[in-house]
Amino acid sequence: MVLYSDIIALLVEYKIKMPEQKIVQNLKDAKHFAHNRYPVVLKVLSKDIVHKSDRGVVALGVADGKMLERKYRQIMKNAGKAKLEGVLVQRMIDKGVEVIVGSKTDPQFGPTVLFGLGGIFVEIMKDYSLRIAPIKEKDGLEMMGELKSHQILDGARGQKGINKKALSQLLVNVSKMVSHYEIPQLDLNPVVCTPKSCTVVDARILGVEEIKHRRNKNNH
């Protein structure tokens, strides 16, 4: 596990869209950032806590200052003695189709990009598409079409379809990032896609300490 601030910096570098968010160290800063941004999500960030929801260190749908104060204190209590990076205050985004974008470095082929719908579609139904990185926009569109559940992306049961161009561009940007930095493992989950955009709500990347060193070296 790595610092979430490093992950954010890496995604921003590759123009990968995330919600408005800030890592804070105290309740006062949390309330200041959340002002005029409600509803928000609170997440304790710690290398010691892998499964945040199971530990009770995530608060969704925080609607106002009083609720934020109550939820902030509760998640900090649930965090116990874990060593913290801080608390992520994240603006909640519109509901949409949840997808997963991932990557692993194959010993033979190098970095690969995985795409699938969220939930049971990837975990149980094994419904996903895979490509060797880097990819082009047409590859991203082909990956969407290869899913058994691809009709959901087009808008099933009266729902509006997602912005496929935005999703394809996200896949392209991720493929460039994992190719350039040779990231061992990447998990963007969920990525929420709507008719307007695709936004990474949560991210996990392995090997960012080494990546951070290389980024700093390249910038000097």
C-alpha positions in Angstrom: 0.0 0.0 0.0 1.2 3.5 -0.7 0.3 7.1 0.1 -2.9 8.2 -1.5 -1.5 11.7 -2.2 1.0 10.0 -4.6 -1.7 8.1 -6.3 -3.7 11.3 -6.8 -0.7 13.1 -8.2 -0.1 10.3 -10.7 -3.7 10.3 -11.9 -3.7 14.0 -12.3 -0.5 13.9 -14.3 -2.3 11.6 -16.8 -5.5 13.7 -16.9 -7.5 10.9 -15.3 -10.6 12.5 -13.8 -11.3 12.3 -10.1 -13.9 14.1 -7.9 -13.1 17.3 -6.1 -11.2 16.1 -3.0 -8.6 16.9 -0.4 -6.6 15.1 2.2 -7.0 16.8 5.6 -5.5 16.3 9.0 -8.2 17.7 11.3 -12.0 18.3 11.6 -11.6 22.1 11.0 -10.0 21.6 7.6 -12.5 18.9 6.7 -15.4 21.3 7.4 -13.7 24.1 5.5 -13.2 22.0 2.3 -16.7 20.5 2.5 -18.4 23.9 2.7 -20.4 24.5 -0.5 -19.5 20.9 -1.6 -22.0 18.8 0.2 -22.8 16.0 0.1 -19.4 14.6 0.6 -17.7 11.3 1.5 -15.1 10.8 4.3 -12.5 8.1 4.1 -9.7 7.4 6.6 -6.4 6.9 4.7 -4.0 4.4 6.3 -1.6 1.8 5.2 -2.8 -0.2 8.3 -6.4 -0.4 7.0 -6.9 -2.2 3.7 -10.7 -2.8 3.9 -12.1 0.6 4.8 -15.8 -0.3 4.8 -15.3 -3.4 7.0 -13.4 -1.3 9.5 -16.1 1.4 9.5 -13.8 4.2 8.4 -15.9 5.4 5.4 -18.9 7.8 5.7 -21.1 8.3 2.6 -23.6 11.0 2.0 -22.4 13.5 4.6 -25.0 16.2 4.0 -24.0 19.1 6.3 -21.6 20.4 8.9 -23.2 18.8 11.9 -23.3 15.4 10.2 -19.7 15.8 9.1 -18.6 16.6 12.6 -20.4 13.5 14.0 -19.2 11.1 11.2 -15.6 12.5 11.3 -15.4 11.7 15.0 -16.9 8.2 14.5 -14.5 7.1 11.7 -11.5 8.4 13.6 -12.7 6.4 16.6 -13.1 3.3 14.4 -9.6 3.8 13.0 -8.2 3.2 16.5 -4.4 3.2 16.7 -3.8 2.9 13.0 -1.2 5.2 11.6 -3.0 7.7 9.4 -2.1 9.6 6.2 -5.2 11.7 6.9 -8.8 11.8 6.0 -10.0 12.1 2.4 -12.9 14.5 2.0 -14.4 13.8 -1.4 -17.3 15.4 -3.2 -20.0 12.8 -4.0 -20.7 12.4 -7.7 -23.8 11.5 -9.7 -24.8 7.9 -9.8 -23.9 6.0 -13.0 -22.6 2.7 -14.3 -19.7 1.4 -12.2 -16.8 -0.1 -14.0 -13.4 -1.4 -13.1 -10.1 -0.4 -14.8 -7.1 -2.4 -13.8 -3.6 -3.3 -14.8 -0.9 -5.9 -14.1 2.5 -6.4 -15.5 2.7 -9.7 -17.3 6.1 -11.4 -17.2 6.0 -12.1 -21.0 4.0 -9.2 -22.4 4.6 -6.4 -19.9 1.9 -4.0 -18.7 -1.7 -5.0 -19.5 -5.0 -3.1 -19.2 -8.2 -4.7 -17.9 -11.7 -3.4 -18.2 -15.0 -4.7 -16.9 -18.3 -3.7 -15.3 -18.2 -3.5 -11.5 -19.6 -5.9 -8.9 -20.4 -9.5 -9.8 -19.7 -9.0 -13.5 -15.9 -9.2 -12.9 -15.7 -11.2 -9.7 -18.2 -13.9 -10.4 -19.1 -13.8 -14.1 -15.5 -13.1 -15.2 -16.8 -10.6 -17.7 -13.9 -8.4 -18.7 -11.6 -7.5 -21.6 -7.8 -7.3 -21.7 -5.2 -5.6 -23.8 -1.5 -5.2 -23.9 -0.6 -1.5 -23.1 -0.4 1.0 -24.5 -3.7 1.1 -26.4 -5.4 3.5 -28.7 -9.0 4.9 -28.5 -10.3 2.4 -30.9 -9.0 -0.4 -28.7 -10.8 1.0 -25.8 -14.1 1.0 -27.8 -13.5 -2.6 -28.9 -12.9 -3.6 -25.2 -16.3 -2.2 -24.3 -18.0 -4.2 -27.1 -16.3 -7.4 -26.0 -18.1 -7.6 -22.7 -21.1 -10.0 -22.5 -22.8 -7.2 -20.5 -21.9 -4.4 -23.0 -25.6 -3.4 -23.4 -25.5 -1.9 -19.9 -23.0 0.7 -21.3 -25.5 1.6 -24.0 -28.3 2.2 -21.5 -30.5 -0.8 -20.5 -34.1 -0.6 -19.3 -34.6 3.0 -20.1 -31.3 4.2 -18.6 -29.1 6.6 -20.6 -25.9 5.2 -22.1 -22.5 6.2 -20.8 -20.0 8.5 -22.5 -18.0 5.9 -24.3 -15.5 8.4 -25.7 -14.7 9.6 -22.2 -14.3 6.0 -21.0 -12.1 5.1 -24.0 -9.9 8.1 -23.3 -9.5 7.1 -19.7 -8.4 3.6 -20.8 -5.9 5.2 -23.2 -4.5 7.4 -20.4 -4.3 4.6 -18.0 -2.5 2.5 -20.6 0.1 5.3 -21.1 0.6 5.7 -17.4 1.2 2.0 -16.7 3.5 1.7 -19.7 5.6 4.7 -18.8 6.0 4.0 -15.1 5.9 0.1 -15.4 3.3 0.0 -12.6 3.2 -3.6 -11.2 -0.5 -3.5 -10.3 -3.3 -0.9 -10.6 -6.9 -1.0 -9.5 -9.3 1.8 -10.2 -12.6 0.7 -8.6 -15.1 2.0 -8.9 -15.0 4.3 -12.0 -18.4 5.9 -12.3 -19.5 6.5 -15.8 -22.4 8.8 -16.8 -23.7 10.2 -20.1 -21.2 13.1 -19.5 -18.0 11.7 -18.0 -16.1 8.9 -16.3 -14.7 9.6 -12.8 -12.3 7.5 -10.7 -13.8 7.3 -7.2 -11.2 5.1 -5.6 -7.7 3.9 -6.6 -5.1 1.5 -5.5 -1.6 1.3 -7.1 1.4 -0.8 -6.1 4.9 0.4 -6.6 4.3 4.2 -6.3 7.2 4.8 -4.0 9.5 3.9 -6.8 7.4 5.8 -9.3 7.5 8.9 -7.1 11.3 8.7 -7.1 11.4 8.5 -10.9 8.9 11.4 -11.3 11.0 13.6 -9.0 14.2 12.7 -10.9 12.6 13.5 -14.2 11.4 16.8 -13.0 14.9 18.0 -12.1 
